[in-house]
Amino acid sequence: MKKNLRNLVAVTLAAVVATFALLPFPASAQSVPTPQSKVVSAYYNAADVSPALYVKFVGVETNPTAATTVAVSAGASITFIKDGAAYDGFECPVSGALGGIIDTTNAACDTLGEIVDVINSDIKKNFVAVIANGLRSDPVQTSGNLLTIGASTAVKSPTGMPLFWDTSVDDNENLGLWDINKGILNWMADGSRKLPSASAWADTDSTLIYGLEQFTNAGTLGALDVYCVVENYAAHTETVYTLFEKTAAATTVVGQINELTAVGGWHCQGGKLFVRIDGSGADTSAWKFNLYGYATPMAFGR
């Protein structure tokens, strides 16, 4: 009897160890919400509302009657204006005097990572930017993957100005597990003029409990990936962990992300958690994308 009990315990422990070995860092073991946890729910039900970037003006206008704006020209450039004049704090590629234009067709500034690095190198420290639903390596030059936006003063908003993926060009569907109403304030404190030196999510365990997706697309809906991305804007780097992957639901079909719902969900420690569905070949004409989970301070999430 004792021998059988010892064998049972050994087999059980071996199974537990094997399970943990399959969990990709920084996904944590099963945990439950604490009193310090905050429920997070993100939902998109239309195309062209998924931010690739957030940009924020953190400086001081010296001529309030002249507009400070950001504009996006699809397939061409992102243009920054301060106090009604071309901004002289950065440009890409650099050619003579700085003019506040980022040419997204140029190889030096045609990915999300390169764009935010240019903006965050601002020698006058008036603008900051972060990557939202995307990765540093994501291209923006192909036919103009960013939605066209006319000169907008939204860059002065406390929550920053979203620069959206153009879903008529980039067929992927992207949604992050954070408060979409807070915008860039998910990355920086309200009133701050700079980004944190390390990951803005360094002290957070983000947990995805459930997701739902339903898209109408005449092309191909491929892999569904749950990412945990540990960003470091000071070092211009990020580390990407794929927590989960499966094939997305077919066009018009309701798909669920619920494989770990009963055992605590997917955990992203110290990084942002977002979900991408790879699409190709056609525009998505109908959207329904929802993520539900919670965020816990790491002191309580470990």
Buried (B, 14 or more C-beta within 10 A) or exposed (E): EEEEEEEEEEEEEEEEEEEEEEBEEBBBEEBEBEEEBEEBBBEBEEBBBBBBBBBBBBBEBEEEEEBBBBBBBBBBBBBBBBBEEBBBBBBBEEEEEBBBBBBBEEEEBBBBBBBBBBBBEBEEEBBBBBBBBBBBEBEBBEEBBBBBBEBBEBBBBEBBBBBBBBBBBBBBBBBBBBBBEBBBBBBBEEEEEEBBEBBBBBBBBBBBBBBBBBBBBEEBBBEBBBBBBBBBBEEBEBBBBEBBEEEBBEBEEEBEBEEBBEEBBBBBBBBBBBBBBBBEEBBBEEBBBBBBBBBBBBEEBE
